[in-house]
């Protein structure tokens, strides 16, 4: 009887463990994508900052 209950509990936990592993894998993927997006955002922000600086210098040249 105890062995049957253990076997039943293990069989019920198997699908749950698989699901948890899938969710963890998905979270890892999302985390990696978020990190890449953050890096890309930082690069774009730096580029925009440089362009703003360039525009400010150009505007300063034409001021009277």
N, CA and C atoms as a LAMMPS dump frame, in Angstrom:
ITEM: TIMESTEP
0
ITEM: NUMBER OF ATOMS
192
ITEM: BOX BOUNDS ff ff ff
-5.0000000000000000e+02 5.0000000000000000e+02
-5.0000000000000000e+02 5.0000000000000000e+02
-5.0000000000000000e+02 5.0000000000000000e+02
ITEM: ATOMS id mol type element x y z
1 1 1 N 0.819 -1.195 0
2 1 2 C 0 0 0
3 1 3 C 0.864 1.26 0
4 2 1 N 1.893 1.311 0.829
5 2 2 C 2.776 2.473 0.88
6 2 3 C 3.483 2.648 -0.457
7 3 1 N 3.936 1.546 -1.032
8 3 2 C 4.629 1.599 -2.317
9 3 3 C 3.689 2.133 -3.393
10 4 1 N 2.439 1.719 -3.36
11 4 2 C 1.468 2.201 -4.341
12 4 3 C 1.233 3.704 -4.192
13 5 1 N 1.164 4.181 -2.957
14 5 2 C 0.976 5.618 -2.732
15 5 3 C 2.195 6.411 -3.197
16 6 1 N 3.37 5.864 -2.921
17 6 2 C 4.59 6.531 -3.381
18 6 3 C 4.617 6.562 -4.903
19 7 1 N 4.284 5.445 -5.522
20 7 2 C 4.262 5.38 -6.985
21 7 3 C 3.245 6.37 -7.552
22 8 1 N 2.089 6.481 -6.928
23 8 2 C 1.067 7.421 -7.39
24 8 3 C 1.55 8.866 -7.229
25 9 1 N 2.18 9.153 -6.105
26 9 2 C 2.685 10.508 -5.869
27 9 3 C 3.767 10.864 -6.882
28 10 1 N 4.657 9.927 -7.163
29 10 2 C 5.725 10.17 -8.135
30 10 3 C 5.138 10.38 -9.52
31 11 1 N 4.148 9.576 -9.891
32 11 2 C 3.556 9.727 -11.222
33 11 3 C 2.828 11.064 -11.36
34 12 1 N 2.269 11.568 -10.266
35 12 2 C 1.607 12.872 -10.304
36 12 3 C 2.621 14.006 -10.353
37 13 1 N 3.75 13.818 -9.702
38 13 2 C 4.763 14.867 -9.672
39 13 3 C 5.566 14.919 -10.96
40 14 1 N 5.611 13.82 -11.683
41 14 2 C 6.358 13.798 -12.939
42 14 3 C 5.906 14.881 -13.898
43 15 1 N 4.607 14.943 -14.238
44 15 2 C 4.14 16.001 -15.135
45 15 3 C 4.353 17.403 -14.559
46 16 1 N 4.166 17.546 -13.259
47 16 2 C 4.371 18.857 -12.636
48 16 3 C 5.836 19.268 -12.738
49 17 1 N 6.739 18.332 -12.492
50 17 2 C 8.169 18.63 -12.585
51 17 3 C 8.541 19 -14.016
52 18 1 N 7.964 18.29 -14.975
53 18 2 C 8.219 18.607 -16.382
54 18 3 C 7.716 20.004 -16.707
55 19 1 N 6.536 20.317 -16.22
56 19 2 C 5.966 21.649 -16.464
57 19 3 C 6.835 22.731 -15.825
58 20 1 N 7.277 22.498 -14.61
59 20 2 C 8.139 23.467 -13.925
60 20 3 C 9.43 23.668 -14.717
61 21 1 N 10.014 22.58 -15.2
62 21 2 C 11.244 22.685 -15.994
63 21 3 C 10.998 23.493 -17.267
64 22 1 N 9.857 23.287 -17.902
65 22 2 C 9.518 24.05 -19.109
66 22 3 C 9.356 25.534 -18.791
67 23 1 N 8.689 25.828 -17.684
68 23 2 C 8.493 27.226 -17.285
69 23 3 C 9.834 27.876 -16.965
70 24 1 N 10.697 27.157 -16.249
71 24 2 C 12.023 27.691 -15.926
72 24 3 C 12.808 27.949 -17.21
73 25 1 N 12.726 27.033 -18.158
74 25 2 C 13.391 27.232 -19.444
75 25 3 C 12.866 28.464 -20.157
76 26 1 N 11.559 28.64 -20.118
77 26 2 C 10.944 29.821 -20.742
78 26 3 C 11.417 31.102 -20.05
79 27 1 N 11.474 31.084 -18.721
80 27 2 C 11.936 32.256 -17.978
81 27 3 C 13.388 32.581 -18.311
82 28 1 N 14.21 31.556 -18.46
83 28 2 C 15.615 31.783 -18.833
84 28 3 C 15.703 32.429 -20.215
85 29 1 N 14.887 31.936 -21.136
86 29 2 C 14.87 32.512 -22.483
87 29 3 C 14.442 33.972 -22.433
88 30 1 N 13.383 34.25 -21.69
89 30 2 C 12.892 35.623 -21.573
90 30 3 C 13.942 36.523 -20.92
91 31 1 N 14.635 36.003 -19.924
92 31 2 C 15.678 36.768 -19.251
93 31 3 C 16.799 37.113 -20.23
94 32 1 N 17.203 36.147 -21.044
95 32 2 C 18.254 36.39 -22.036
96 32 3 C 17.797 37.422 -23.063
97 33 1 N 16.551 37.316 -23.497
98 33 2 C 16.018 38.285 -24.462
99 33 3 C 15.948 39.682 -23.852
100 34 1 N 15.56 39.757 -22.593
101 34 2 C 15.49 41.045 -21.905
102 34 3 C 16.879 41.66 -21.781
103 35 1 N 17.866 40.83 -21.462
104 35 2 C 19.24 41.326 -21.352
105 35 3 C 19.732 41.852 -22.697
106 36 1 N 19.44 41.126 -23.768
107 36 2 C 19.837 41.594 -25.104
108 36 3 C 19.148 42.916 -25.442
109 37 1 N 17.855 42.998 -25.15
110 37 2 C 17.103 44.227 -25.435
111 37 3 C 17.649 45.393 -24.617
112 38 1 N 18.02 45.141 -23.378
113 38 2 C 18.594 46.201 -22.545
114 38 3 C 19.912 46.682 -23.137
115 39 1 N 20.719 45.758 -23.625
116 39 2 C 21.975 46.138 -24.268
117 39 3 C 21.744 46.96 -25.523
118 40 1 N 20.782 46.537 -26.326
119 40 2 C 20.452 47.284 -27.545
120 40 3 C 19.912 48.669 -27.208
121 41 1 N 19.095 48.759 -26.17
122 41 2 C 18.554 50.047 -25.74
123 41 3 C 19.679 50.97 -25.29
124 42 1 N 20.644 50.428 -24.575
125 42 2 C 21.783 51.236 -24.132
126 42 3 C 22.573 51.756 -25.329
127 43 1 N 22.766 50.918 -26.333
128 43 2 C 23.497 51.349 -27.528
129 43 3 C 22.742 52.452 -28.269
130 44 1 N 21.443 52.279 -28.418
131 44 2 C 20.633 53.291 -29.105
132 44 3 C 20.632 54.598 -28.312
133 45 1 N 20.53 54.494 -27.003
134 45 2 C 20.544 55.688 -26.156
135 45 3 C 21.863 56.433 -26.308
136 46 1 N 22.962 55.705 -26.314
137 46 2 C 24.277 56.326 -26.495
138 46 3 C 24.372 57.002 -27.857
139 47 1 N 23.873 56.332 -28.881
140 47 2 C 23.889 56.898 -30.231
141 47 3 C 23.048 58.173 -30.297
142 48 1 N 21.871 58.148 -29.692
143 48 2 C 21.004 59.331 -29.694
144 48 3 C 21.652 60.474 -28.917
145 49 1 N 22.319 60.154 -27.833
146 49 2 C 23.005 61.174 -27.05
147 49 3 C 24.106 61.829 -27.882
148 50 1 N 24.844 61.018 -28.62
149 50 2 C 25.902 61.554 -29.48
150 50 3 C 25.312 62.441 -30.572
151 51 1 N 24.209 62.012 -31.152
152 51 2 C 23.556 62.816 -32.189
153 51 3 C 23.059 64.152 -31.607
154 52 1 N 22.515 64.116 -30.41
155 52 2 C 22.052 65.349 -29.76
156 52 3 C 23.225 66.29 -29.513
157 53 1 N 24.35 65.735 -29.084
158 53 2 C 25.546 66.553 -28.872
159 53 3 C 26.003 67.177 -30.187
160 54 1 N 26.012 66.373 -31.241
161 54 2 C 26.403 66.882 -32.562
162 54 3 C 25.47 68 -33.026
163 55 1 N 24.171 67.805 -32.841
164 55 2 C 23.204 68.835 -33.233
165 55 3 C 23.384 70.111 -32.419
166 56 1 N 23.674 69.952 -31.134
167 56 2 C 23.889 71.126 -30.285
168 56 3 C 25.115 71.903 -30.756
169 57 1 N 26.181 71.196 -31.089
170 57 2 C 27.389 71.862 -31.602
171 57 3 C 27.084 72.601 -32.904
172 58 1 N 26.325 71.963 -33.779
173 58 2 C 25.955 72.592 -35.046
174 58 3 C 25.109 73.841 -34.802
175 59 1 N 24.152 73.736 -33.892
176 59 2 C 23.303 74.888 -33.562
177 59 3 C 24.142 76.018 -32.978
178 60 1 N 25.118 75.686 -32.135
179 60 2 C 25.981 76.707 -31.539
180 60 3 C 26.789 77.452 -32.601
181 61 1 N 27.164 76.782 -33.658
182 61 2 C 27.951 77.411 -34.725
183 61 3 C 27.145 78.472 -35.471
184 62 1 N 25.83 78.32 -35.524
185 62 2 C 24.996 79.243 -36.284
186 62 3 C 24.334 80.312 -35.426
187 63 1 N 24.641 80.327 -34.148
188 63 2 C 24.071 81.362 -33.277
189 63 3 C 24.786 82.68 -33.497
190 64 1 N 24.014 83.724 -33.382
191 64 2 C 24.589 85.072 -33.539
192 64 3 C 24.919 85.63 -32.169
